[in-house]
Amino acid sequence: MVKENHIKAIEETSKLLKLNQQIVYQCAEKISQCRSLYLLGVGASGVTALDAYYKFMRIGVDVKYMPDPHLLVMTLSKCDERDCVLAFSQSGSTAIVVDMAQLAKQNGACVIAITGYNRSPLTRYADFVLLTAIRENPFQSGAIRSKIAQLHVLEVLFEQTKMLLSDKARENIDRTARSVEKWIY
């Protein structure tokens, strides 16, 4: 039953992404062209933001993420129209993430929301919304199904961005791999 639920989360989220292929492409284009990519997320969605940090950093995107919301919002206060924000909140109602998305929007940054709810406080400040197919209330958040769905959306967005960055992405992947290869036995 668990495996089937996980597979279903990916399949249903994939259907939503397929319906919104143009939006995925536009988001990847914004990320590939931005000065800096700011990642927002706390709690379980913060773990997804941390994974996004690792992925986008490896392909040469100037990415900014801090698990401490105070440090993150201070960093975010410097964003402007040259920047992009990727905001993770399964419920779309996490006040800290919503407040930071509002700040980014006021500063002129492009805001991309990854959430399970199209009508949520977070989507009010989003230029683009990428939906997961999982519905959870804020007190259920952190379930592995929602994590799988968020990671799937992230992976699709990442792969599209990597494709757009092409040679730059490959060069940065090689560079980052060489930097840690001495620690692999």
Protein Blocks (a to p, Z undefined) as FASTA:
>chain_A
ZZmmmmmmmmmmmmmmmmmmmmmmmmmmmmmmmmbdcdddehjllmmmmmmmmmmmmnop
acdddfblklmmmmmmmgcfkbccddddfklpafklmmmmmmmmmnopacddddfbfbdf
klmmpfbdcddfbdcdfklgoiaklmmmmmmmmmmmmmmmmmmnmmmmmmmmmmmmmmmm
mmpZZ
